[in-house]
Protein backbone atom coordinates (compact mmCIF):
# COMPACT_ATOMS: atom_id res chain seq x y z
CA UNK A 1 0.00 0.00 0.00
CA UNK A 2 1.50 3.31 -1.00
CA UNK A 3 0.97 6.41 1.16
CA UNK A 4 -1.27 9.14 -0.37
CA UNK A 5 1.06 12.09 0.06
CA UNK A 6 2.47 14.42 -2.62
CA UNK A 7 4.69 12.75 -5.18
CA UNK A 8 8.24 13.67 -6.31
CA UNK A 9 10.15 14.27 -9.57
CA UNK A 10 10.76 11.55 -12.15
CA UNK A 11 13.95 9.63 -12.62
CA UNK A 12 16.03 11.73 -14.98
CA UNK A 13 14.03 14.85 -14.17
CA UNK A 14 16.96 17.16 -13.67
CA UNK A 15 19.57 15.68 -15.93
CA UNK A 16 20.29 19.09 -17.41
CA UNK A 17 21.40 20.35 -14.02
CA UNK A 18 22.75 17.04 -12.72
CA UNK A 19 25.42 16.86 -15.39
CA UNK A 20 27.15 19.83 -13.79
CA UNK A 21 26.57 18.78 -10.19
CA UNK A 22 27.80 16.12 -7.82
CA UNK A 23 30.78 14.70 -9.67
CA UNK A 24 32.43 11.55 -8.37
CA UNK A 25 33.02 12.71 -4.83
CA UNK A 26 31.17 11.65 -1.72
CA UNK A 27 29.40 13.28 1.19
CA UNK A 28 29.97 11.76 4.59
CA UNK A 29 27.72 11.89 7.60
CA UNK A 30 29.31 13.21 10.76
CA UNK A 31 29.96 10.72 13.51
CA UNK A 32 28.49 11.64 16.83
CA UNK A 33 27.99 10.35 20.33
CA UNK A 34 30.18 7.76 21.95
CA UNK A 35 28.89 4.72 20.07
CA UNK A 36 30.93 3.70 17.05
CA UNK A 37 29.04 4.07 13.79
CA UNK A 38 29.09 1.46 11.03
CA UNK A 39 30.48 2.86 7.73
CA UNK A 40 28.12 2.47 4.78
CA UNK A 41 28.54 3.76 1.21
CA UNK A 42 25.34 4.49 -0.71
CA UNK A 43 25.49 5.13 -4.45
CA UNK A 44 22.99 7.49 -6.08
CA UNK A 45 22.45 9.02 -9.50
CA UNK A 46 22.54 12.85 -9.34
CA UNK A 47 18.85 13.35 -10.11
CA UNK A 48 15.97 14.83 -8.13
CA UNK A 49 14.57 11.63 -6.56
CA UNK A 50 17.96 10.92 -4.97
CA UNK A 51 17.54 13.96 -2.71
CA UNK A 52 15.92 12.06 0.22
CA UNK A 53 19.20 10.21 0.82
CA UNK A 54 21.05 13.51 1.23
CA UNK A 55 18.16 14.89 3.28
CA UNK A 56 18.32 11.88 5.63
CA UNK A 57 22.05 12.45 6.01
CA UNK A 58 21.48 16.12 6.82
CA UNK A 59 18.75 15.24 9.33
CA UNK A 60 20.93 12.70 11.16
CA UNK A 61 18.58 9.80 10.38
CA UNK A 62 21.35 7.42 9.34
CA UNK A 63 23.46 8.34 12.36
CA UNK A 64 20.44 7.75 14.60
CA UNK A 65 20.40 4.16 13.33
CA UNK A 66 24.13 3.62 13.89
CA UNK A 67 25.32 4.29 10.34
CA UNK A 68 28.10 6.59 9.12
CA UNK A 69 26.91 7.06 5.54
CA UNK A 70 28.98 8.26 2.60
CA UNK A 71 27.07 9.20 -0.54
CA UNK A 72 28.82 8.44 -3.83
CA UNK A 73 27.43 9.50 -7.19
CA UNK A 74 27.36 7.67 -10.51
CA UNK A 75 26.07 9.03 -13.81
CA UNK A 76 23.88 5.98 -14.38
CA UNK A 77 23.00 2.44 -13.45
CA UNK A 78 25.54 1.04 -15.89
CA UNK A 79 28.31 2.40 -13.67
CA UNK A 80 26.58 1.84 -10.33
CA UNK A 81 25.65 -1.83 -10.67
CA UNK A 82 29.23 -3.09 -11.17
CA UNK A 83 30.37 -0.83 -8.31
CA UNK A 84 27.81 -2.38 -5.97
CA UNK A 85 28.56 -5.87 -7.24
CA UNK A 86 32.29 -5.33 -6.77
CA UNK A 87 31.95 -3.82 -3.30
CA UNK A 88 33.16 -0.26 -3.91
CA UNK A 89 29.59 0.80 -3.10
CA UNK A 90 27.62 -1.07 -0.45
CA UNK A 91 24.11 -0.07 -1.54
CA UNK A 92 22.74 1.57 -4.67
CA UNK A 93 19.60 3.51 -5.54
CA UNK A 94 18.35 2.89 -9.07
CA UNK A 95 15.47 1.67 -11.20
CA UNK A 96 14.22 -1.90 -10.70
CA UNK A 97 14.53 -2.82 -14.38
CA UNK A 98 18.31 -2.40 -14.18
CA UNK A 99 18.52 -4.69 -11.14
CA UNK A 100 16.40 -7.40 -12.76
CA UNK A 101 18.46 -7.10 -15.96
CA UNK A 102 21.72 -7.29 -13.99
CA UNK A 103 20.54 -10.50 -12.33
CA UNK A 104 19.65 -11.92 -15.75
CA UNK A 105 23.17 -11.08 -16.95
CA UNK A 106 24.86 -12.83 -14.04
CA UNK A 107 25.33 -10.12 -11.40
CA UNK A 108 24.04 -11.47 -8.08
CA UNK A 109 21.98 -8.53 -6.82
CA UNK A 110 19.25 -8.11 -4.20
CA UNK A 111 16.52 -5.47 -4.03
CA UNK A 112 16.49 -4.32 -0.41
CA UNK A 113 13.58 -1.87 -0.36
CA UNK A 114 11.29 0.26 -2.40
CA UNK A 115 12.21 3.91 -2.80
CA UNK A 116 10.06 5.97 -5.18
CA UNK A 117 7.14 5.37 -7.49
CA UNK A 118 5.09 7.06 -10.17
CA UNK A 119 1.48 8.13 -9.68
CA UNK A 120 -1.17 5.46 -10.16
CA UNK A 121 -3.73 8.06 -11.26
CA UNK A 122 -4.00 11.75 -12.02
CA UNK A 123 -1.08 13.72 -13.46
CA UNK A 124 1.94 11.43 -13.61
CA UNK A 125 5.60 12.33 -13.34
CA UNK A 126 6.52 11.05 -16.81
CA UNK A 127 4.62 10.81 -20.06
CA UNK A 128 4.77 10.93 -23.84
CA UNK A 129 4.26 14.20 -25.72
CA UNK A 130 3.94 14.49 -29.50
CA UNK A 131 4.36 17.14 -32.16
CA UNK A 132 0.85 18.20 -33.15
CA UNK A 133 1.72 17.85 -36.85
CA UNK A 134 2.74 14.18 -36.44
CA UNK A 135 -0.81 12.81 -36.51
CA UNK A 136 -0.57 11.12 -33.12
CA UNK A 137 -3.81 11.00 -31.14
CA UNK A 138 -3.39 7.71 -29.28
CA UNK A 139 -0.80 5.08 -28.36
CA UNK A 140 -1.50 3.03 -31.49
CA UNK A 141 -0.55 6.03 -33.65
CA UNK A 142 3.07 5.75 -32.45
CA UNK A 143 3.60 2.81 -34.82
CA UNK A 144 5.89 3.99 -37.61
CA UNK A 145 6.81 7.16 -35.71
CA UNK A 146 10.13 8.37 -34.26
CA UNK A 147 9.86 8.33 -30.47
CA UNK A 148 12.70 9.60 -28.29
CA UNK A 149 13.66 7.87 -25.02
CA UNK A 150 16.71 8.42 -22.85
CA UNK A 151 17.73 4.74 -22.89
CA UNK A 152 16.84 1.87 -25.19
CA UNK A 153 15.57 -1.20 -23.30
CA UNK A 154 14.66 0.93 -20.30
CA UNK A 155 11.43 1.44 -18.41
CA UNK A 156 10.38 4.14 -20.89
CA UNK A 157 10.38 2.27 -24.18
CA UNK A 158 9.32 -0.97 -22.48
CA UNK A 159 6.09 0.54 -21.15
CA UNK A 160 5.48 2.50 -24.35
CA UNK A 161 5.63 -0.74 -26.34
CA UNK A 162 3.08 -2.31 -24.03
CA UNK A 163 0.82 0.76 -24.21
CA UNK A 164 0.93 0.61 -28.02
CA UNK A 165 0.18 -3.12 -27.96
CA UNK A 166 -2.76 -2.71 -25.57
CA UNK A 167 -4.17 0.00 -27.86
CA UNK A 168 -4.08 -2.38 -30.83
CA UNK A 169 -0.94 -1.00 -32.46
CA UNK A 170 2.28 -2.73 -33.49
CA UNK A 171 4.95 -2.13 -30.83
CA UNK A 172 7.67 -3.43 -33.13
CA UNK A 173 6.88 -0.65 -35.61
CA UNK A 174 7.77 2.12 -33.16
CA UNK A 175 11.12 3.67 -34.10
CA UNK A 176 12.80 4.50 -30.80
CA UNK A 177 15.56 7.11 -30.85
CA UNK A 178 17.94 7.42 -27.91
CA UNK A 179 18.83 10.94 -26.75
CA UNK A 180 19.25 12.92 -23.51
CA UNK A 181 16.04 14.28 -22.00
CA UNK A 182 17.20 17.88 -22.27
CA UNK A 183 17.58 17.58 -26.06
CA UNK A 184 14.06 16.27 -26.64
CA UNK A 185 11.86 19.41 -26.38
CA UNK A 186 13.70 21.38 -29.07
CA UNK A 187 13.89 18.42 -31.46
CA UNK A 188 10.23 17.63 -30.89
CA UNK A 189 9.11 21.20 -31.55
CA UNK A 190 11.20 21.28 -34.75
CA UNK A 191 9.66 17.99 -35.93
CA UNK A 192 12.96 16.11 -35.97
CA UNK A 193 11.23 13.49 -33.82
CA UNK A 194 7.50 12.77 -33.67
CA UNK A 195 7.11 12.10 -29.95
CA UNK A 196 9.19 11.95 -26.79
CA UNK A 197 9.04 10.24 -23.40
CA UNK A 198 9.96 12.89 -20.86
CA UNK A 199 9.91 13.49 -17.10
CA UNK A 200 9.50 16.80 -15.30
CA UNK A 201 10.21 19.62 -15.83
CA UNK A 202 10.08 18.84 -19.55
CA UNK A 203 6.68 17.13 -19.44
CA UNK A 204 4.73 20.17 -18.26
CA UNK A 205 6.67 22.34 -20.71
CA UNK A 206 5.63 20.16 -23.65
CA UNK A 207 2.04 19.63 -22.51
CA UNK A 208 1.60 23.41 -22.40
CA UNK A 209 3.52 24.07 -25.61
CA UNK A 210 1.93 25.53 -28.73
CA UNK A 211 3.36 22.82 -31.00
CA UNK A 212 3.20 19.80 -28.66
CA UNK A 213 0.56 17.89 -26.71
CA UNK A 214 0.25 14.95 -24.32
CA UNK A 215 -0.27 11.48 -25.82
CA UNK A 216 -0.59 9.72 -22.46
CA UNK A 217 1.06 8.44 -19.31
CA UNK A 218 2.75 5.18 -20.29
CA UNK A 219 3.34 4.00 -16.71
CA UNK A 220 -0.31 4.48 -15.76
CA UNK A 221 -1.55 2.67 -18.87
CA UNK A 222 0.68 -0.36 -18.27
CA UNK A 223 1.93 -0.64 -14.67
CA UNK A 224 0.08 2.00 -12.60
CA UNK A 225 2.22 3.28 -9.74
CA UNK A 226 5.35 1.63 -11.15
CA UNK A 227 8.40 1.86 -8.90
CA UNK A 228 10.81 4.32 -10.48
CA UNK A 229 13.63 3.47 -8.07
CA UNK A 230 14.52 0.84 -5.47
CA UNK A 231 17.53 0.29 -3.22
CA UNK A 232 19.73 -2.72 -3.86
CA UNK A 233 22.95 -4.45 -2.88
CA UNK A 234 25.00 -7.51 -3.72
CA UNK A 235 24.00 -10.86 -2.28
CA UNK A 236 27.47 -11.13 -0.77
CA UNK A 237 27.02 -7.88 1.17
CA UNK A 238 23.59 -8.86 2.46
CA UNK A 239 24.83 -12.25 3.65
CA UNK A 240 27.94 -10.86 5.33
CA UNK A 241 26.28 -7.84 7.01
CA UNK A 242 22.86 -8.82 8.39
CA UNK A 243 23.02 -6.37 11.33
CA UNK A 244 24.04 -3.48 9.09
CA UNK A 245 21.15 -4.33 6.78
CA UNK A 246 18.73 -4.32 9.69
CA UNK A 247 19.90 -0.84 10.69
CA UNK A 248 19.81 0.32 7.08
CA UNK A 249 16.25 -0.92 6.50
CA UNK A 250 15.05 0.97 9.57
CA UNK A 251 16.91 4.10 8.46
CA UNK A 252 15.70 4.11 4.84
CA UNK A 253 12.12 3.54 5.96
CA UNK A 254 12.32 6.55 8.29
CA UNK A 255 14.15 8.61 5.66
CA UNK A 256 11.53 8.03 2.97
CA UNK A 257 8.64 8.67 5.35
CA UNK A 258 10.29 11.95 6.33
CA UNK A 259 10.74 12.92 2.66
CA UNK A 260 7.15 11.98 1.82
CA UNK A 261 5.78 14.12 4.63
CA UNK A 262 8.12 17.07 3.97
CA UNK A 263 8.08 17.83 0.22
CA UNK A 264 9.33 21.38 0.79
CA UNK A 265 12.44 20.00 2.49
CA UNK A 266 12.95 17.63 -0.45
CA UNK A 267 12.81 20.58 -2.86
CA UNK A 268 15.27 22.57 -0.73
CA UNK A 269 17.65 19.62 -0.83
CA UNK A 270 17.24 19.25 -4.59
CA UNK A 271 18.36 22.86 -5.00
CA UNK A 272 21.54 22.37 -2.95
CA UNK A 273 22.25 18.75 -3.93
CA UNK A 274 21.96 19.36 -7.68
CA UNK A 275 22.63 23.09 -8.01
CA UNK A 276 19.15 23.38 -9.51
CA UNK A 277 17.53 26.81 -9.78
CA UNK A 278 15.01 27.25 -6.97
CA UNK A 279 12.23 28.31 -9.33
CA UNK A 280 12.57 25.04 -11.25
CA UNK A 281 12.57 22.88 -8.11
CA UNK A 282 9.49 24.67 -6.77
CA UNK A 283 7.34 23.56 -9.71
CA UNK A 284 8.52 19.94 -9.91
CA UNK A 285 5.93 17.20 -9.55
CA UNK A 286 7.18 14.91 -6.81
CA UNK A 287 7.20 11.12 -6.87
CA UNK A 288 5.79 9.10 -4.01
CA UNK A 289 8.49 7.97 -1.58
CA UNK A 290 7.91 4.64 0.17
CA UNK A 291 10.28 1.87 1.32
CA UNK A 292 7.74 -0.87 0.68
CA UNK A 293 8.50 -3.20 -2.24
CA UNK A 294 5.45 -3.72 -4.45
CA UNK A 295 5.90 -7.31 -5.61
CA UNK A 296 2.92 -7.23 -7.96
CA UNK A 297 4.34 -4.27 -9.87
CA UNK A 298 7.77 -5.90 -10.08
CA UNK A 299 6.19 -9.12 -11.35
CA UNK A 300 4.41 -7.19 -14.09
CA UNK A 301 7.60 -5.32 -14.97
CA UNK A 302 9.57 -8.58 -15.17
CA UNK A 303 6.89 -10.14 -17.36
CA UNK A 304 7.10 -7.20 -19.77
CA UNK A 305 10.89 -7.47 -19.82
CA UNK A 306 10.60 -11.11 -20.88
CA UNK A 307 7.81 -10.38 -23.38
CA UNK A 308 9.90 -7.73 -25.15
CA UNK A 309 13.22 -9.63 -24.93
CA UNK A 310 14.94 -7.32 -22.45
CA UNK A 311 15.81 -10.43 -20.41
CA UNK A 312 16.39 -13.95 -21.71
CA UNK A 313 14.91 -16.00 -18.88
CA UNK A 314 11.93 -15.53 -16.56
CA UNK A 315 12.89 -13.52 -13.50
CA UNK A 316 12.59 -15.19 -10.10
CA UNK A 317 11.74 -12.39 -7.71
CA UNK A 318 12.27 -14.67 -4.72
CA UNK A 319 15.94 -14.62 -5.70
CA UNK A 320 16.02 -10.89 -6.41
CA UNK A 321 13.99 -9.32 -3.57
CA UNK A 322 15.56 -9.60 -0.13
CA UNK A 323 13.29 -11.44 2.29
CA UNK A 324 11.98 -9.43 5.24
Secondary structure, DSSP 8 states (H G I E B T S, - for coil): ----S-----TTTTHHHHTTS--S-EEE----SSS--EEEEEEEESSGGGHHHHHHHHHTHHHHTTEEEEEEEESSHHHHHHHHHHTSSSEEEE-HHHHHHHHHTT--EEEEEEEEE--SSSS-SEEEEEETTS---SGGGGTTSEEEESSTTSHHHHHHHHHHHHTT--GGG-EEEE--HHHHHHHHHHTSSSEEEEETTHHHHHHT-SSEEEEE-TTTTTSTT-EEEEEEEEHHHHHH-HHHHHHHHHHHHHHHHHHHH-HHHHHHHHHHHHT--HHHHHT----EE-----HHHHHHHHHHHHHTTSSSS---HHHHB---
